[in-house]
Amino acid sequence: MYDYTAFDAAFVRARVAQFRAQVARRLDGSLTEEEFKPLRLMNGLYLQLHAYMLRVAIPYGTLNPGQMRQLAMIADRWDKGYGHFTTRQNVQFNWPRLHDVPDMLEALADVGMHAIQTSGNTIRNVTADHFAGAAADEIADPRPVAELIRQWSTDHPEFQFLPRKFKIAITGSPNDRAVTRAHDIGLRMVTRDGAPGFEVILGGGLGRTPMIGKVLRDFLPEADLLPYLEAILATYNLLGRRDNKFKARIKITVHEHGIDAIRDLVEAEFPRRRAAFGGADRDWLAAIAAQFAPPAFRDADPAPYHAARDADPVFRAWTDTNVAAHRHPGYGIVSISLKAHGATPGDATAAQMRVMADLAERHGHGALRISHEQNVILPHVPLAEIPAVHAALRDAGLGTANIGLASDIIACPGMDYCSLATARSIPVAQDIAQRLDALGIEQAAGPLKIKISGCINACGHHHVGHIGILGLDRAGVENYQVTLGGDGTETAAIGTRAGPGFAADEIVPAVERLILAYLELRDGPDETFLEAYRRLGAAPFKAALYPESEPRKDRSRAA
């Protein structure tokens, strides 16, 4: 992974010192909260319902054990003993005291971390496939390119005050695990005639106006990436709405002007930007890529792994969901669920962070990843050592076998923390997970993505959930709308609203009815929920959600 240079270290320390002075001025009253707001947002500090919240950048989700241990130390010393991993592959601390934040940032700088550009109308943390550099289906590791984009975009003088926040995601696999089509810019690594390049997707996004991005370029040579991105950002910076923040995202700019007109403007700007770079970015990328060489993989006998699967049904069930194919024979990718039934999705205690750091160091070549699905990944684990990893995870309360299943729920903090939320998300996620566990139907239901947002800003990605849940306020009462058929992969789709919303005490039974109906309607155990929905259409699933509008006996005939 990338290690800070002397320049990086000095840059981050200077930002910490600058913010320390700004905090001191806020504390002594020299700055009002309104004056302080843009300064704190530039350093990832939010003011939530009950306290400040510090959002720490984890670029493209990559961490080393020392960094994870530092996050644990920060959680213990300056927060309430836990951190919350987010859908932006970041970590948030929900309870810092303002006077402690500069010390927290200093501690982050000690291990090559920061909170710069995790907020504000600028280019946010670049996200990537959480299996990057390990996945068996990967064309190339996208992380060197993600790091190149991070360095280029950090404190870029032209793009610090964009019309609205801007998010970039990249994947190196044809199987999209980075939700590229729901980002302002999505990059998919492709090849043409053996040459590396990118499919460039523009104008995706969720929130109050969800849109799937459109292809701006089906093939962009790798050497042209940064000048082309600059051309896109420069075009958006001039065209983007600044009169209405709800219409300021680039998806609205694309919608208002049309993708063809935007393409013409970008392509016209591109040659000037490319000339300004003069090819220096290619040497820059080559130097970065050298730091992402794969680890020295060991030749280990996988027999103990297969023997453990045969002997232990609990271990076998866990490996079925939580271990993915690795590109190197004899290795597996281990996903650690932060979604124990009844737990807060994405939360990890300081003790659990230390366990994961230790396991990465002992068994995983010192590599950790955060997924946009709020879980933690050990990307390089010899198969023979996975039984020991599983045993340690179980002891730490991290052994839940549910990656990709219905209780592996994405949920935003909702009204428990967020000042923007209109309904709770966390209790709904907890109740659904516990109900599914009690019913014992999760394994039978197979891959099923439930995503929950506590307001229309859609931080829980509910629009691209197979089952999406949006919490709203209806005359002071929480009301939960259900969308069906969303998809965040390479076949991306925005879910369709099923009908009227449900009261807080009705939403869990409604989800239960949906899943039970799917189990009856599917064409055999290998047909997933999304496949069944696409084959049958919405009608039988709506009938399950709203049984009073159609008798139970008629639902199968509706299919």
C-alpha positions in Angstrom: 0.0 0.0 0.0 1.0 3.6 -0.4 3.4 5.1 2.3 3.5 8.8 2.9 6.5 10.7 1.5 8.1 13.6 3.3 5.9 15.9 1.4 2.7 14.1 2.4 3.7 14.0 6.0 4.6 17.7 6.1 1.3 18.6 4.2 -0.9 16.8 6.7 1.0 18.2 9.8 0.6 21.7 8.4 -3.2 21.1 8.1 -3.4 19.8 11.6 -1.6 22.8 13.0 -3.8 25.2 11.0 -6.9 23.5 12.3 -5.6 23.5 15.9 -5.4 27.2 15.7 -8.9 27.4 14.2 -10.3 25.2 17.0 -8.6 27.5 19.6 -10.3 30.5 18.1 -13.7 28.7 18.2 -13.2 27.8 21.8 -12.3 31.3 22.9 -15.2 32.8 21.1 -13.2 34.5 18.3 -15.1 32.4 15.8 -18.9 31.8 15.8 -20.2 28.4 15.0 -21.3 29.7 11.6 -17.8 31.1 10.9 -16.2 27.9 12.1 -18.5 25.6 10.0 -16.6 25.8 6.7 -13.3 25.4 8.4 -14.3 22.3 10.3 -15.9 20.8 7.3 -12.7 21.1 5.3 -11.2 18.8 8.0 -14.0 16.2 8.2 -15.7 17.5 11.4 -19.5 17.6 11.4 -22.0 18.8 14.1 -24.5 16.0 14.5 -27.6 15.7 16.8 -25.8 15.2 20.0 -22.1 15.9 19.4 -19.4 16.6 16.8 -18.5 13.7 14.5 -15.1 13.2 12.9 -15.0 11.4 9.6 -11.6 9.9 8.9 -10.5 9.1 5.3 -9.6 5.6 4.4 -8.6 6.1 0.8 -10.0 3.3 -1.4 -10.6 1.3 1.8 -7.0 0.2 2.4 -5.5 0.0 5.9 -2.5 -1.6 7.5 -2.5 -3.1 11.0 -0.8 -0.1 12.6 -3.4 2.2 11.3 -6.3 0.0 12.5 -4.7 -0.1 16.0 -4.4 3.7 15.9 -8.1 3.9 15.2 -8.7 1.7 18.1 -6.6 3.9 20.3 -8.5 7.0 19.2 -11.8 5.3 19.9 -10.7 4.4 23.4 -9.0 7.7 24.3 -11.2 10.3 22.7 -14.5 8.6 21.9 -16.7 5.9 23.4 -14.7 2.9 22.5 -15.9 2.2 19.0 -15.8 3.4 15.5 -18.4 3.3 12.7 -17.3 2.2 9.2 -19.3 3.8 6.4 -20.5 3.3 2.9 -17.7 5.6 1.7 -15.0 3.2 3.1 -14.3 5.7 5.9 -14.5 5.5 9.6 -16.5 7.9 11.8 -16.1 8.8 15.5 -19.4 10.0 16.8 -18.6 11.5 20.2 -15.4 13.6 20.1 -15.1 16.8 22.1 -14.1 19.7 20.1 -10.9 20.5 22.1 -9.7 16.9 21.5 -10.1 16.9 17.7 -6.7 18.4 16.9 -5.1 15.7 19.0 -7.1 13.1 17.2 -5.9 14.5 13.9 -2.3 14.5 15.1 -2.6 10.9 16.1 -3.9 10.1 12.7 -1.0 11.9 11.1 1.3 9.7 13.1 0.2 6.7 11.0 -0.3 8.4 7.7 -4.0 9.2 7.9 -6.1 12.3 7.9 -9.7 13.7 7.6 -9.0 16.1 4.7 -11.8 16.3 2.1 -14.1 13.9 3.8 -16.7 16.7 3.7 -17.3 19.9 1.8 -18.1 20.7 -1.9 -14.9 19.1 -3.1 -13.7 15.7 -4.4 -14.4 13.3 -1.6 -12.6 10.1 -0.6 -12.0 7.9 -3.7 -13.6 4.5 -3.2 -12.7 1.2 -4.9 -13.5 -2.5 -5.0 -12.8 -3.9 -1.6 -11.3 -7.0 -3.1 -8.8 -5.0 -5.2 -5.5 -6.7 -5.8 -6.9 -10.0 -4.6 -10.0 -10.9 -6.6 -9.9 -13.8 -9.0 -12.0 -12.0 -11.6 -9.9 -8.8 -11.6 -8.4 -7.3 -14.7 -6.0 -5.1 -12.7 -5.6 -3.7 -9.3 -7.4 -0.3 -9.3 -5.8 1.1 -6.1 -2.7 2.7 -7.8 -5.1 4.7 -10.0 -7.3 5.5 -7.0 -4.2 6.8 -5.1 -3.2 8.8 -8.2 -6.6 10.4 -8.1 -6.4 11.0 -4.4 -3.1 12.9 -4.7 -4.3 14.9 -7.7 -7.5 15.9 -6.1 -6.2 16.7 -2.6 -6.2 20.5 -2.2 -6.6 20.9 -6.0 -6.9 24.7 -6.2 -9.5 24.7 -9.0 -11.9 22.2 -7.4 -12.1 23.1 -3.7 -15.4 24.9 -4.1 -17.4 22.9 -6.5 -21.2 23.4 -6.9 -21.6 20.3 -4.7 -19.7 17.4 -3.2 -18.2 15.1 -5.8 -17.6 11.3 -5.5 -15.4 9.0 -7.7 -15.4 5.2 -7.6 -13.2 2.7 -9.5 -13.3 -1.0 -10.1 -10.8 -3.3 -11.8 -13.2 -6.1 -12.2 -16.1 -6.7 -14.7 -18.1 -7.6 -11.6 -18.8 -4.2 -10.1 -18.3 -4.3 -6.3 -17.8 -0.5 -6.1 -21.2 0.8 -7.2 -19.6 2.8 -10.0 -22.8 3.6 -11.7 -24.2 5.5 -8.7 -21.2 7.9 -8.5 -20.6 11.3 -10.0 -17.8 9.6 -11.9 -17.5 5.8 -12.1 -14.4 4.2 -13.6 -14.3 0.6 -14.8 -10.9 -0.7 -15.9 -11.1 -2.3 -19.3 -8.7 -3.3 -22.1 -8.9 -2.7 -25.8 -6.5 -4.5 -28.1 -4.4 -5.4 -25.1 -4.1 -1.8 -24.0 -5.4 -0.7 -20.5 -8.0 2.0 -20.1 -11.3 2.9 -18.6 -15.0 3.0 -19.3 -15.9 6.5 -17.9 -19.4 6.7 -16.4 -20.8 10.2 -15.5 -23.7 11.5 -13.6 -24.7 8.7 -11.3 -26.0 9.4 -7.8 -28.7 8.6 -5.2 -30.3 11.1 -2.8 -33.6 12.8 -3.5 -33.1 12.4 -7.3 -31.5 8.9 -7.9 -29.9 8.4 -11.3 -27.8 5.7 -12.9 -24.7 7.1 -14.6 -24.3 7.3 -18.3 -21.3 6.2 -20.3 -19.3 9.3 -21.3 -16.4 7.4 -22.9 -16.5 3.6 -23.5 -12.7 3.6 -23.7 -10.3 6.1 -22.3 -6.6 5.2 -22.5 -5.0 4.9 -19.1 -2.4 7.6 -19.9 -5.2 10.2 -20.4 -7.0 9.7 -17.2 -6.1 12.7 -15.1 -6.4 15.3 -17.9 -9.8 13.8 -18.8 -11.0 13.9 -15.2 -9.8 17.6 -15.1 -11.8 18.3 -18.2 -14.9 16.8 -16.6 -14.5 18.7 -13.3 -13.7 21.9 -15.1 -16.9 21.5 -17.3 -19.0 20.8 -14.2 -17.4 23.7 -12.2 -18.7 26.1 -14.9 -22.1 24.5 -15.6 -23.1 23.2 -12.3 -26.0 24.9 -10.5 -25.1 27.2 -7.6 -28.5 28.7 -7.1 -30.1 25.5 -5.7 -28.1 22.9 -3.7 -30.7 20.3 -4.5 -30.0 20.7 -8.2 -26.2 21.2 -7.9 -24.9 17.6 -8.3 -23.4 16.7 -11.7 -26.2 14.2 -12.3 -28.6 17.2 -12.6 -26.1 19.0 -14.9 -26.1 15.9 -17.1 -29.8 15.7 -17.0 -30.4 19.3 -17.8 -27.8 19.6 -20.6 -27.8 16.0 -21.9 -24.9 13.6 -22.0 -24.1 14.4 -25.6 -23.7 18.1 -24.9 -21.6 17.4 -21.8 -19.4 15.0 -23.8 -18.8 17.7 -26.5 -17.7 20.2 -23.8 -15.5 17.7 -22.0 -13.8 16.6 -25.3 -13.2 20.2 -26.3 -11.5 21.0 -22.9 -9.6 17.7 -22.8 -6.7 18.6 -25.3 -5.8 21.7 -23.3 -5.7 19.8 -20.1 -3.7 17.0 -21.6 -1.1 19.5 -22.9 -0.8 21.1 -19.5 0.1 17.7 -17.9 2.7 16.9 -20.6 2.8 13.3 -19.6 4.1 13.9 -16.0 1.2 12.0 -14.6 2.4 8.8 -16.2 5.6 8.9 -14.3 3.6 9.8 -11.2 1.4 6.7 -11.7 4.4 4.4 -12.3 6.0 5.5 -9.0 2.8 4.9 -7.1 2.2 1.5 -8.7 5.5 0.3 -7.4 4.2 0.6 -3.9 1.2 -1.7 -4.7 3.2 -4.8 -5.6 1.4 -8.0 -4.5 2.7 -9.6 -1.3 5.1 -12.6 -1.3 2.4 -15.3 -1.4 3.3 -18.5 0.4 2.8 -22.0 -1.1 0.6 -23.6 1.6 -1.2 -26.9 1.7 -5.0 -26.2 1.4 -5.9 -29.6 2.8 -6.4 -28.4 6.4 -9.0 -25.9 5.1 -11.0 -28.5 3.3 -10.7 -30.9 6.2 -12.1 -28.3 8.5 -15.0 -27.6 6.2 -15.8 -31.3 6.1 -15.6 -31.7 9.9 -17.3 -28.5 11.1 -20.7 -27.4 9.7 -20.4 -24.1 11.4 -17.1 -23.3 9.8 -18.4 -24.6 6.5 -21.4 -22.3 6.6 -19.2 -19.3 7.4 -16.8 -20.1 4.6 -19.7 -20.4 2.2 -20.6 -16.8 2.7 -17.5 -15.1 4.1 -14.7 -16.5 2.0 -14.3 -15.5 -1.7 -12.0 -16.8 -4.4 -8.5 -15.3 -4.5 -6.4 -14.9 -7.6 -3.5 -16.8 -6.1 -4.0 -20.6 -5.6 -4.1 -21.6 -2.0 -5.5 -18.3 -0.7 -8.9 -16.9 0.1 -10.4 -13.5 0.7 -12.0 -13.3 4.1 -14.8 -10.9 4.7 -15.4 -10.0 8.4 -19.0 -9.2 9.1 -19.7 -6.1 11.2 -23.4 -7.2 11.1 -23.9 -9.6 14.0 -27.6 -10.1 14.4 -29.0 -7.3 16.5 -25.8 -5.2 16.3 -25.4 -1.7 14.8 -24.3 -2.2 11.2 -20.8 -1.0 10.6 -19.8 -0.5 14.2 -16.6 -2.1 15.6 -15.3 -1.8 19.1 -11.7 -0.9 19.8 -11.0 -4.4 21.0 -12.5 -5.8 17.8 -10.3 -3.4 15.7 -7.2 -4.7 17.5 -8.2 -8.3 16.9 -8.6 -7.6 13.1 -5.3 -5.8 13.1 -3.6 -8.8 14.8 -5.2 -11.3 12.3 -4.1 -9.2 9.3 -0.5 -9.1 10.7 -0.4 -12.8 11.6 -2.3 -14.4 8.7 -3.0 -11.7 6.1 0.3 -10.2 4.9 -0.6 -7.0 6.9 -3.5 -6.0 4.7 -7.0 -4.8 5.7 -9.8 -3.3 3.6 -13.0 -1.5 4.4 -15.9 -2.3 2.1 -18.7 0.1 1.1 -21.0 -2.4 2.6 -19.6 -1.6 6.1 -17.6 -4.7 6.6 -13.8 -5.4 7.0 -11.8 -7.6 4.6 -8.6 -9.6 5.0 -7.8 -9.8 1.3 -4.8 -12.3 1.4 -5.2 -15.3 3.8 -3.7 -18.7 3.1 -6.5 -21.3 3.0 -4.7 -23.4 5.6 -4.9 -20.5 8.1 -8.5 -19.6 7.6 -9.7 -22.0 10.4 -7.5 -20.2 12.9 -8.8 -16.8 11.6 -12.4 -18.0 12.0 -11.8 -19.2 15.6 -10.3 -15.9 16.6 -13.2 -14.0 14.9 -15.8 -16.0 16.8 -14.1 -15.3 20.1 -14.2 -11.6 19.3 -17.9 -11.6 18.3 -17.0 -11.2 14.6 -17.8 -14.6 13.3 -21.3 -14.0 11.9 -21.8 -16.0 8.7 -23.9 -13.6 6.7 -21.9 -11.7 4.1 -24.2 -11.0 1.2 -27.3 -12.4 3.0 -30.4 -10.5 4.2 -29.0 -9.5 7.6 -25.8 -8.0 6.0 -27.7 -4.8 6.0 -26.3 -1.4 5.0 -27.8 1.3 7.2 -27.0 4.9 7.7 -26.8 6.3 11.3 -30.3 7.7 11.0 -32.1 9.7 13.6 -30.0 8.2 16.4 -27.1 10.4 15.3 -27.7 12.4 12.2 -29.2 15.9 12.2 -30.6 15.5 8.7 -32.4 12.2 9.4 -36.2 12.0 9.5 -36.5 8.4 10.8 -34.4 5.8 12.6 -32.4 3.3 10.6 -30.3 1.4 13.1 -33.2 -0.1 15.2 -35.0 -1.2 12.0 -31.8 -3.0 10.7 -31.3 -4.6 14.1 -34.9 -5.8 14.3 -34.9 -7.2 10.7 -31.7 -9.1 11.4 -32.9 -10.6 14.6 -36.2 -11.6 13.1 -34.6 -13.3 10.2 -32.2 -15.1 12.5 -35.2 -16.3 14.6 -37.0 -17.6 11.5 -33.8 -19.4 10.3 -34.5 -18.5 6.7 -31.4 -16.4 5.8 -29.3 -19.2 4.4 -32.3 -20.5 2.3 -33.0 -17.1 0.9 -29.4 -16.7 -0.3 -27.9 -13.5 -1.7 -30.3 -10.6 -0.8 -29.3 -7.0 -0.2 -31.3 -4.9 2.2 -30.4 -1.2 2.5 -31.9 1.3 4.8 -31.7 5.1 4.8 -33.1 7.4 7.4 -33.8 10.3 5.0 -34.0 11.1 1.3 -30.2 11.8 1.2 -29.9 8.0 0.8 -26.6 7.5 2.7 -27.8 3.9 3.2 -28.0 3.4 -0.6 -31.6 2.2 -0.3 -32.2 3.0 -4.0 -29.9 0.2 -5.1 -31.0 -2.4 -2.5 -32.9 -5.5 -3.7 -35.1 -4.4 -0.9 -34.7 -0.7 -0.1 -36.2 1.0 2.9 -36.5 4.8 3.2 -37.5 6.3 6.6 -39.5 9.5 6.4 -41.5 11.7 8.8 -45.2 11.8 8.2 -46.8 14.3 10.5 -44.3 13.6 13.2 -44.6 9.8 12.8 -41.9 7.6 11.3 -43.0 6.0 8.1 -41.0 3.5 6.0 -41.3 3.3 2.2 -40.1 0.1 0.4 -38.5 0.0 -3.0 -37.9 -3.3 -4.9 -35.5 -4.4 -7.6 -32.6 -2.0 -7.0 -29.1 -3.1 -7.9 -25.6 -1.6 -7.4 -23.6 -3.9 -9.6 -22.7 -3.9 -13.3 -26.4 -4.4 -14.0 -27.3 -1.3 -11.9 -30.9 -0.3 -11.5 -32.8 2.1 -9.2 -35.5 0.3 -7.2 -39.2 1.0 -7.7 -41.4 2.2 -4.9 -43.8 -0.6 -4.0 -46.6 1.5 -2.6 -47.7 3.2 0.7 -45.2 3.3 3.5 -45.3 1.3 6.8 -45.4 2.4 10.4 -42.3 1.6 12.5 -44.0 -1.5 14.0 -45.1 -2.7 10.6 -41.9 -2.6 8.6 -40.2 -5.7 10.0 -43.3 -7.9 9.4 -43.5 -6.4 5.8 -39.9 -7.5 5.1 -40.6 -10.9 6.5 -43.6 -11.3 4.2 -41.5 -10.3 1.2 -38.8 -12.9 1.9 -41.3 -15.7 2.7 -43.1 -14.9 -0.6 -39.9 -15.0 -2.5 -39.1 -18.4 -1.1 -42.4 -19.6 -2.4 -42.2 -17.9 -5.8 -38.6 -18.6 -6.9 -37.8 -21.0 -9.6 -35.6 -23.3 -7.5 -33.0 -22.6 -4.8 -30.5 -21.1 -7.2 -32.7 -18.2 -8.3 -31.8 -15.1 -6.3 -34.4 -12.6 -5.0 -33.3 -10.1 -7.7 -33.5 -12.7 -10.4 -37.0 -13.7 -9.2 -38.1 -10.1 -9.1 -36.9 -9.4 -12.6 -38.5 -12.6 -13.9 -41.9 -12.2 -12.2 -42.2 -8.4 -12.0 -43.4 -6.4 -9.0 -47.0 -7.7 -8.7 -46.5 -10.9 -6.6 -44.1 -9.0 -4.3 -46.5 -6.1 -3.8 -49.2 -8.7 -3.0 -47.0 -10.0 -0.2 -46.3 -6.5 1.1 -50.0 -5.5 1.1 -51.9 -8.7 1.8 -55.1 -6.8 2.6 -55.4 -5.7 -1.1 -55.1 -9.3 -2.4 -56.0 -12.6 -0.7 -53.1 -14.8 0.2 -54.4 -17.6 -2.0 -54.3 -15.4 -5.1 -50.7 -14.3 -4.8 -49.1 -17.3 -6.5 -51.6 -16.9 -9.4 -50.5 -13.3 -9.8 -47.1 -14.5 -10.8 
